[in-house]
Amino acid sequence: EISLKYLGFNDDKITYPDNITSFDELKNSQKYYINSESLINDILDAGVFGASTMDRKHTALMTLDAVEDKKKSNRLKAVFPNVNYLKDNYTYLQKYPILLPVAWGQRILSYLKKNKTSSYINTMELGKQRIELLKEYKQEHINKFIDEIGDEKAEELIEQIHTIDFHQITELYNNTKKTIEFKESKIEPLKYLDKAKLTFEQTQRFDELGSNVVKKGQYAVVTMAGGQGTRLGHNGPKGTFKLDVYGKGKYLFEILVDNLKEANQKYGITINWYIMTSKENNSATVEFLEKNNYFGYDKNFVKIFTQSEMPLIDTEGKLLMGKDYKIREASDGNGGTYSSLRRSGCLADMKEKGIKWVFIGSVDNALLKMVDVTLLGMAIDKGVQIASKSVVKANPHERVGVFCKMNGHPKVIEYTELPEKMAEEVDSDGELKYGESHIMCNLYTIDAIEKISKETLMYHSAFKKNAYIDENGKEIIPTEPNSYKFESFIFDAFEFFDDIAILRGKREDDFAPVKNKDGVDSPKTAKELYEKYWNKMKK
């Protein structure tokens, strides 16, 4: 509608869904059409950079209080707010709240003087437009909480709502009803090199190429540490979990620092370390690292940034409200690392420091090699922008994503999306055809990260248990999955490139994940792998 009305597009050149052939047909379709007029008016009134006028600020009161049977009272509240809302701007109300009517009069007169028009009329009109916009996205239920909370919390909720892309949320919800299919795609195995089978000459060439980059200070590492240790029975960020190795134990962050310090000593450099946290665990992570003096790592070479979040929705597509009277959100997946690096300024910091290659790995692999010069040199030798290390799947149904090539581009198919028949397929040698598992050990040129950071990755949905408050303000703690979390995967960015270098490592040397409290990929299995590896290295 916007394209046709304002941008001069031709209707006959637009591709419509579901055999719809014209905009008029689309407009009659309840499934796809959303009136754009309110959205256009709201955007234009906001200004190019979304700068709020006083009108817009106060329409929020009405917009978020707008329930069908309360329109009159909500419009009055927008013009005549309560004492708590006005006392900061009209300080005499703090001592003499009885003078509230005087403050109302001053407020209206100041608007009239400033704008030479009835600002409160504009307020009501803008609020009405926003109400209609919320209705179109069927999210009016969030309005009902405003009456029950103080102005400060209300303003925080209003500010949060302004950051949400309701159209995107609607599309993601609709996608939860669709089945992922790969029928029309050409899928084939991806070539790799086995590190254990490299010739002496190959290893020497790769190591020399990689070492030169590290020695020049052109290499940085990023650790994804936004998760909590809940599944491990640990109350705190996952990186603060202590793995019981050699009696004394080591924190996961400490193990990573050991790895970096070893590389620093070997190559005579201090590698820049970027740590991505979440809004949920950022303060606890910073406090932990400060308390432990970054385990001896020079904090001048450490930067911490937070990743973005996405709202949680229920099975009806409604946003969940938390007991803090904010819309429930969760980290948007490890695929958000790229955009978060850009948004936080860390990408610019890397470029300023002359970084050419960036390694990205997770905090929960006790055998992660963050500075593998063989992998780096192999990528340089092959002339690619991205590289990754793999290990052979333990069995066809191991819960890991596997590498492949889809329609000529590298891809990782997540275990939740890999068809059973494909997972069990074997080649002529009896090995799994799709057996190279992704272990979150990825390498990029700085240009590749910049390119990806400007792209939009697809979101995957996960059906999870999430607590929320109902319309009566009662907290509901579900016993079964009740809502969708949307996250992008870091490996979905591989599809933006024509090729990738894959180096097969060994599970016993490269992969000791700490994900579950007991059983597979637990602290017990990670401890065994860690101690076995380092005992071997000491011999």
Summary of the structure (lengths in Angstrom):
residues: 539
radius of gyration: 27.3
end to end distance: 70.6
largest distance: 86.9
contacts: 1629
relative contact order: 0.11
helix: 46%
strand: 17%
